[in-house]
Amino acid sequence: MVAARYPHVLGALLGGSAARGRATASSDLDVAVLLPDREHSGREVVRHEGRVAELFLNTVADLPEFFAWDRARRRGTVLFLYDRGLPLADPHGHVARARELARRVLASGPAPLGKEEREYGRYALTCYVDDLADLADLADLADPGDAIGTDPAARHEQLSVADHVLREAAHLLTAHHQAWTGIGKWLPRRLIDADPVLGGALLDGHRTVAERADPAPLVAAAEQVLGLLGGPLREGYTHRWEP
């Protein structure tokens, strides 16, 4: 696939579940492709022999800047692809050098939260926790067999707010530990890697909201996260908009 689409390719790696031997029949293929500097960096999704493939395209010159951007957002998607991927082609040693650079960047850890981002995170999580606590009366403690709540609209709101609490708390907790974060299926994986105890409490609390409409465990875990970063932030928060 790589050779057919990019005849001047300088190197390529296969990442994701396929590289780890955990791919299913429906798993997509994550492929990093190194191109000459006359080409363009970007991302492309294609279908090859019935399989969806997501191609992470980078020129040799662009790659260090892209690694720096990947570190700044603290997810490290392409960094991990180069670190853990399976080399497919490396005729000139560009992939080996890129892998070594990726490993050095990963070893340095993600970029720390800036003061403004940290304060906004505290404020946002405080707001979500307050909203979730206000929806606590959905739990029907009188009838454990029907603990999902009787107001569909309020139940939808509760689930939506619980998702925001989990994401914002995970963002702050991983940053507190200067650990990598993630989205989708990578959020729980990175969260447990960063803090098995408190990360696990957040995930268990989120599941309790889903299964029992009881937000108390998730609220308690999120409040612990806030405690690590200076506590809840309500009055006193300011933000200056710069056009």
C-alpha positions as CSV (number, residue, x, y, z in Angstrom):
1,M,0.0,0.0,0.0
2,V,2.7,2.5,1.0
3,A,4.9,1.7,-2.0
4,A,2.0,1.9,-4.4
5,R,0.8,5.3,-3.1
6,Y,4.1,6.9,-2.3
7,P,6.8,5.6,-4.7
8,H,9.4,8.0,-3.3
9,V,8.8,7.1,0.4
10,L,11.8,7.4,2.7
11,G,10.4,5.1,5.4
12,A,7.2,3.7,7.0
13,L,6.0,2.1,10.2
14,L,2.9,0.1,11.2
15,G,1.5,1.1,14.6
16,G,-1.6,0.5,16.7
17,S,-3.2,-2.8,17.4
18,A,-1.9,-4.4,14.2
19,A,1.7,-3.8,15.3
20,R,1.0,-5.3,18.7
21,G,-0.7,-8.4,17.3
22,R,-4.1,-7.4,18.7
23,A,-5.9,-6.3,15.6
24,T,-9.4,-7.6,14.8
25,A,-10.9,-8.1,11.4
26,S,-12.4,-4.6,11.6
27,S,-9.3,-2.8,13.1
28,D,-7.9,0.0,11.0
29,L,-4.2,0.3,10.2
30,D,-2.2,3.1,11.6
31,V,0.8,3.8,9.3
32,A,3.4,6.5,9.6
33,V,4.9,7.5,6.3
34,L,8.1,9.6,6.0
35,L,8.3,11.6,2.7
36,P,10.9,13.7,1.0
37,D,10.8,17.4,1.8
38,R,9.3,18.3,-1.5
39,E,6.1,16.5,-0.4
40,H,3.5,17.7,2.1
41,S,2.8,16.6,5.7
42,G,-0.7,15.7,6.7
43,R,-3.1,12.9,7.4
44,E,-5.0,10.7,4.9
45,V,-7.6,7.9,5.4
46,V,-7.8,5.3,2.6
47,R,-9.1,1.8,2.1
48,H,-6.7,-0.8,0.9
49,E,-7.8,-4.4,0.2
50,G,-10.9,-4.0,2.3
51,R,-9.1,-2.4,5.3
52,V,-9.3,1.2,6.4
53,A,-5.8,2.7,6.8
54,E,-5.0,6.0,8.5
55,L,-1.8,7.4,7.1
56,F,0.3,9.9,9.2
57,L,2.3,11.7,6.6
58,N,5.4,13.7,7.5
59,T,8.3,15.1,5.6
60,V,11.7,14.6,7.2
61,A,12.1,18.3,7.8
62,D,8.6,18.7,9.4
63,L,8.9,15.8,11.7
64,P,10.8,17.4,14.6
65,E,8.3,20.3,14.7
66,F,5.4,17.8,14.5
67,F,6.8,15.9,17.5
68,A,7.0,19.2,19.4
69,W,3.4,19.9,18.6
70,D,2.4,16.4,19.7
71,R,4.2,16.9,23.0
72,A,2.5,20.2,23.6
73,R,-1.0,18.7,23.4
74,R,0.2,16.0,25.7
75,R,-1.4,13.1,23.8
76,G,1.7,12.0,21.9
77,T,-0.2,10.1,19.2
78,V,2.5,10.1,16.5
79,L,5.3,10.0,19.1
80,F,4.0,6.7,20.4
81,L,3.5,5.4,16.8
82,Y,7.2,6.0,16.1
83,D,8.3,4.7,19.4
84,R,6.3,1.5,19.4
85,G,5.6,0.9,15.7
86,L,6.9,-1.9,13.5
87,P,9.3,-0.6,10.8
88,L,8.1,-1.5,7.3
89,A,10.8,0.2,5.3
90,D,13.9,2.3,6.2
91,P,16.3,2.3,3.2
92,H,18.2,5.4,4.4
93,G,18.0,5.2,8.2
94,H,15.4,8.0,8.4
95,V,13.0,5.9,10.4
96,A,15.7,4.8,12.9
97,R,16.6,8.4,13.5
98,A,13.0,9.5,13.9
99,R,12.4,6.7,16.4
100,E,15.3,7.8,18.5
101,L,14.1,11.4,18.4
102,A,10.6,10.2,19.4
103,R,11.9,8.3,22.3
104,R,13.9,11.3,23.6
105,V,10.8,13.5,23.4
106,L,8.7,10.8,25.1
107,A,11.3,10.4,27.9
108,S,11.1,14.2,28.5
109,G,7.4,13.8,29.3
110,P,4.5,15.9,28.0
111,A,4.5,19.7,28.3
112,P,3.4,20.9,31.7
113,L,0.2,22.9,32.1
114,G,0.6,26.6,31.8
115,K,-0.9,28.8,34.6
116,E,-3.8,29.9,32.4
117,E,-4.7,26.4,31.2
118,R,-4.4,25.1,34.8
119,E,-6.7,27.7,36.2
120,Y,-9.2,27.2,33.4
121,G,-9.1,23.5,34.0
122,R,-9.8,24.0,37.7
123,Y,-12.7,26.3,36.9
124,A,-14.2,24.1,34.3
125,L,-14.0,20.9,36.4
126,T,-15.5,22.8,39.4
127,C,-18.5,23.9,37.2
128,Y,-19.0,20.3,36.0
129,V,-18.8,18.8,39.4
130,D,-21.3,21.4,40.8
131,D,-23.7,20.5,37.9
132,L,-23.3,16.8,38.5
133,A,-23.9,17.2,42.3
134,D,-27.1,19.1,41.5
135,L,-28.4,16.1,39.6
136,A,-27.8,13.7,42.5
137,D,-31.5,13.2,43.2
138,L,-31.9,11.0,40.1
139,A,-30.6,8.0,42.1
140,D,-33.7,6.1,43.2
141,L,-32.4,4.7,46.5
142,A,-35.8,3.5,47.5
143,D,-35.9,0.9,44.7
144,P,-32.4,-0.5,43.9
145,G,-34.0,-2.4,41.0
146,D,-34.9,0.9,39.3
147,A,-32.0,3.2,40.2
148,I,-31.7,4.9,36.7
149,G,-34.1,7.7,37.4
150,T,-37.5,8.6,36.1
151,D,-36.8,11.9,34.2
152,P,-35.3,11.0,30.8
153,A,-34.2,14.6,30.0
154,A,-32.5,15.0,33.4
155,R,-30.9,11.5,33.0
156,H,-29.5,12.6,29.6
157,E,-28.1,15.7,31.2
158,Q,-26.5,13.7,34.0
159,L,-24.8,11.4,31.6
160,S,-23.5,14.2,29.5
161,V,-22.1,16.1,32.5
162,A,-20.5,12.9,33.9
163,D,-18.7,12.6,30.6
164,H,-17.3,16.1,30.9
165,V,-16.3,15.5,34.5
166,L,-14.3,12.4,33.6
167,R,-12.6,14.1,30.6
168,E,-11.7,17.3,32.5
169,A,-10.5,15.4,35.6
170,A,-8.5,13.0,33.5
171,H,-6.9,15.9,31.7
172,L,-5.9,17.6,35.0
173,L,-4.8,14.4,36.7
174,T,-2.5,13.2,34.0
175,A,-1.1,16.7,33.7
176,H,-0.5,16.8,37.5
177,H,1.6,13.7,37.2
178,Q,3.2,15.0,34.0
179,A,1.9,11.9,32.2
180,W,0.5,11.5,28.7
181,T,-3.2,11.7,28.2
182,G,-5.5,10.4,25.5
183,I,-9.0,10.4,24.0
184,G,-11.4,7.7,23.2
185,K,-10.2,4.2,24.3
186,W,-6.8,5.8,25.2
187,L,-8.3,8.0,27.9
188,P,-8.8,5.1,30.5
189,R,-5.5,3.5,29.5
190,R,-3.5,6.7,30.0
191,L,-5.4,7.5,33.1
192,I,-4.7,4.2,34.8
193,D,-1.0,4.5,33.7
194,A,-0.8,7.9,35.3
195,D,-2.6,7.1,38.6
196,P,-4.0,3.6,39.1
197,V,-5.8,4.6,42.4
198,L,-7.4,8.0,41.7
199,G,-7.6,7.3,38.0
200,G,-9.4,4.0,38.8
201,A,-11.8,5.9,41.1
202,L,-12.7,8.3,38.4
203,L,-13.4,5.5,35.9
204,D,-15.4,3.5,38.5
205,G,-17.3,6.6,39.5
206,H,-18.2,7.3,35.8
207,R,-19.5,3.7,35.5
208,T,-21.6,4.1,38.6
209,V,-23.3,7.1,37.0
210,A,-24.0,5.1,33.9
211,E,-25.3,2.0,35.8
212,R,-27.0,3.5,38.8
213,A,-27.5,7.2,38.1
214,D,-25.5,7.8,41.3
215,P,-22.9,10.6,40.8
216,A,-21.5,10.6,44.4
217,P,-18.4,8.4,43.7
218,L,-17.5,10.4,40.6
219,V,-18.0,13.7,42.4
220,A,-15.8,12.6,45.3
221,A,-13.0,11.4,43.0
222,A,-13.1,14.6,40.9
223,E,-13.0,16.7,44.1
224,Q,-9.8,14.8,45.0
225,V,-8.3,15.8,41.7
226,L,-9.2,19.4,42.4
227,G,-7.5,19.1,45.8
228,L,-4.3,18.2,44.1
229,L,-4.4,21.4,42.0
230,G,-5.4,23.9,44.6
231,G,-9.1,23.1,45.2
232,P,-12.3,24.2,43.5
233,L,-12.2,27.5,41.6
234,R,-15.4,29.6,41.4
235,E,-15.3,33.2,42.4
236,G,-12.0,34.9,41.6
237,Y,-11.6,33.2,38.2
238,T,-10.8,35.6,35.4
239,H,-10.0,35.3,31.8
240,R,-9.0,38.1,29.4
241,W,-10.0,37.6,25.8
242,E,-7.3,38.7,23.3
243,P,-8.7,39.3,19.8
